[in-house]
Amino acid sequence: MSLTIEHISKRYGDKQVLNDVSLSLAAGEIVAFLGPNGAGKSTLMKIVTGYVQPDVGRVCICGETMSAQNRAVRRLVGYLPEHNPLYLDMYVREYLEFAAGFYGLSNRRERIDTLIERTGLTPECHKRIGQLSKGYRQRVGLAQALIHDPQVLILDEPTTGLDPNQLLEIRNLIAEIGQEKTVLFSTHIMQEVQALCRRVVVINRGCIVADGTLDVLAGVGTLEEAFHYLTK
């Protein structure tokens, strides 16, 4: 398995955010991670990336245990947070060079050129990030998450706020990436789940309440109805 989550629990003060969560994803698998707001999705994603440490349990990436100190394992993960943290005054290529610098890539220029083309940034790569549309900013965020060629990609609400055309373009890009990498992404858009995934995982109140094929959502119209159906 590329990603294994074993008995993860996390508490903030009096609130139990995650409670004994276990999950495994295979290489080349795109899995939708669903749940109501406050269910624990973002916290689990931050734990998978090593940004937040669990109280109990562990995360393994390609068989190696994730920790804040284990840089080699952290390099195996790419992460696009829900609120894409870009430097708006930087130019697109400048920002990607900055991101690549953290990984000490020897083929930095070649890698950036490849990702600019692959993420469809070529027409806008001469601009400052602050001049870009939301869709192109998301492309920059995806390019940053992919710059070091990770094995596992974590995407937290990657299409939030996009118009229909932008949403379709980013969805197609995720599908392409998922052919060679393990992708776990959260979303509130049912069409995204149906278009990209064969498997969905649903979390509620810090616990996994469903994990299976799209059949678990059969006959459910919207994600809100799915949450009600699966968490009642």
C-alpha positions in Angstrom: 0.0 0.0 0.0 1.2 3.5 -0.8 -0.7 5.1 2.2 -1.6 3.3 5.4 -3.3 5.1 8.3 -3.4 3.0 11.5 -5.6 3.7 14.5 -5.2 7.5 14.4 -6.7 9.5 17.2 -6.4 13.3 17.8 -7.9 15.6 20.4 -7.9 19.3 20.6 -8.7 20.3 24.2 -12.0 18.7 25.1 -12.9 17.8 21.5 -12.1 14.4 20.1 -11.4 15.3 16.4 -10.4 11.8 15.2 -11.2 8.5 16.9 -9.3 5.4 16.0 -9.2 6.0 12.2 -7.7 3.3 10.0 -7.5 3.4 6.2 -5.3 2.1 3.3 -4.8 3.3 -0.2 -3.1 1.4 -3.0 -0.8 2.9 -5.7 -2.8 4.4 -8.6 -6.0 4.8 -6.5 -8.1 8.0 -6.4 -10.2 8.0 -3.3 -12.8 10.7 -2.4 -12.8 11.6 1.3 -16.2 12.9 2.3 -17.8 14.2 5.4 -19.7 17.2 6.9 -17.9 20.3 7.9 -16.0 19.6 11.2 -16.0 15.8 10.6 -12.1 15.6 10.8 -11.2 15.5 7.1 -8.6 18.4 7.2 -7.1 17.2 10.4 -6.5 13.7 9.1 -5.0 15.2 5.9 -2.6 17.3 7.9 -1.6 14.3 9.9 -0.9 12.3 6.7 1.4 15.1 5.5 3.3 15.2 8.8 2.2 18.8 9.5 0.2 17.7 12.6 1.1 14.9 14.9 -1.5 12.4 16.1 -2.0 11.6 19.8 -2.3 7.9 18.9 -1.5 5.8 15.9 0.8 6.2 12.9 0.8 6.9 9.1 3.0 4.9 6.7 4.0 6.1 3.3 5.3 3.4 1.0 6.0 1.3 4.1 7.9 4.0 6.0 6.5 5.7 9.1 5.7 9.4 8.8 7.0 11.9 11.3 7.9 15.5 11.4 11.6 14.6 11.6 11.6 12.1 8.8 12.2 14.3 5.8 12.7 11.4 3.4 9.2 10.2 4.1 7.7 13.6 3.9 9.2 14.1 0.5 6.9 11.2 -0.7 3.8 13.3 -0.1 2.5 16.3 -2.1 -0.1 18.5 -0.4 -2.6 21.1 -1.7 -4.4 22.7 1.3 -8.0 23.9 1.2 -6.8 27.5 1.3 -4.1 27.5 -1.3 -1.2 29.4 0.4 0.4 31.2 -2.6 2.7 34.2 -2.6 0.7 36.5 -4.8 3.5 39.0 -5.6 5.7 36.2 -7.1 5.6 35.2 -10.7 4.5 31.7 -11.5 7.9 30.4 -12.5 9.5 32.3 -9.6 7.2 30.6 -7.1 7.8 27.1 -8.5 11.5 27.7 -8.4 11.1 28.8 -4.7 9.1 25.6 -4.0 11.6 23.4 -5.8 14.4 24.9 -3.7 13.0 23.2 -0.6 13.7 19.8 -2.1 17.2 20.6 -3.6 16.2 19.3 -7.0 19.1 19.0 -9.4 16.8 19.1 -12.4 14.9 22.1 -11.2 14.5 24.0 -14.5 13.5 20.9 -16.4 11.0 19.8 -13.7 9.4 23.3 -13.6 9.1 23.4 -17.4 7.4 19.9 -17.4 4.9 20.9 -14.7 4.0 24.2 -16.3 3.1 22.4 -19.5 1.4 19.5 -17.7 -0.8 21.7 -15.5 -1.7 24.0 -18.4 0.1 27.1 -17.0 2.0 27.9 -20.2 -0.2 30.8 -21.3 0.0 32.4 -17.8 3.5 31.5 -16.6 4.8 35.1 -17.3 2.3 36.6 -14.9 2.3 37.3 -11.2 0.2 34.8 -9.2 -2.0 37.7 -8.0 -3.0 38.4 -11.6 -4.3 34.8 -12.1 -7.9 33.6 -12.0 -8.9 31.1 -9.2 -8.6 28.2 -11.7 -5.0 29.1 -12.6 -4.1 29.7 -9.0 -5.2 26.1 -8.3 -3.1 24.9 -11.1 -0.1 26.7 -9.5 -0.9 25.0 -6.2 -1.1 21.6 -7.9 2.2 22.2 -9.7 3.8 23.1 -6.3 2.4 19.9 -4.8 3.9 17.8 -7.6 7.2 19.6 -8.0 9.2 16.9 -6.1 7.4 14.0 -7.9 5.6 12.6 -4.7 4.1 9.1 -4.6 1.0 10.3 -2.6 -1.0 13.4 -3.3 -3.3 14.9 -0.7 -5.8 17.5 -2.1 -8.1 19.3 0.4 -11.1 20.8 -1.5 -9.1 21.4 -4.7 -12.0 22.7 -6.8 -13.6 25.0 -4.3 -14.8 28.3 -5.9 -14.1 27.3 -9.5 -16.4 28.0 -12.3 -17.7 25.0 -14.4 -15.0 25.2 -17.0 -12.2 25.6 -14.4 -13.7 22.7 -12.4 -13.7 20.4 -15.4 -10.1 21.3 -16.3 -8.8 20.6 -12.7 -10.9 17.4 -12.5 -9.3 16.1 -15.7 -5.8 17.0 -14.4 -6.5 15.1 -11.2 -7.7 12.1 -13.2 -4.5 12.2 -15.2 -2.3 12.4 -12.1 -4.2 9.6 -10.5 -3.0 7.2 -13.2 0.4 7.1 -11.7 0.0 8.3 -8.1 -2.1 7.7 -5.0 -4.6 10.5 -4.6 -6.8 11.3 -1.5 -9.0 14.3 -2.0 -11.8 15.9 -0.1 -14.8 17.5 -1.9 -18.4 18.6 -1.5 -19.2 18.1 -5.1 -21.0 14.8 -6.0 -20.2 15.0 -9.7 -16.5 15.1 -8.8 -16.9 11.9 -6.9 -18.7 10.2 -9.6 -16.3 11.3 -12.4 -13.1 10.6 -10.6 -13.5 7.8 -8.1 -14.4 4.2 -7.7 -14.0 4.3 -4.0 -15.3 6.7 -1.3 -14.5 7.1 2.3 -17.0 8.9 4.6 -16.0 10.3 8.0 -18.3 11.7 10.6 -17.5 13.0 14.1 -14.0 11.7 13.8 -14.9 8.1 12.8 -15.0 6.3 9.4 -18.7 5.5 8.8 -18.4 4.1 5.2 -15.6 2.9 3.0 -16.3 1.2 -0.4 -17.3 1.6 -4.0 -19.7 4.3 -5.3 -22.5 1.8 -4.4 -22.4 3.2 -0.9 -23.9 6.3 -2.4 -26.3 4.6 -4.8 -29.6 6.4 -5.0 -28.3 9.4 -3.0 -28.8 12.7 -4.8 -26.5 15.2 -3.2 -23.6 15.0 -0.8 -25.7 16.6 1.9 -28.2 13.8 1.5 -25.4 11.2 1.4 -24.0 12.6 4.7 -27.5 12.3 6.3 -28.0 8.8 4.9 -24.6 7.5 6.1 -24.4 9.3 9.4 -28.0 8.9 10.7 
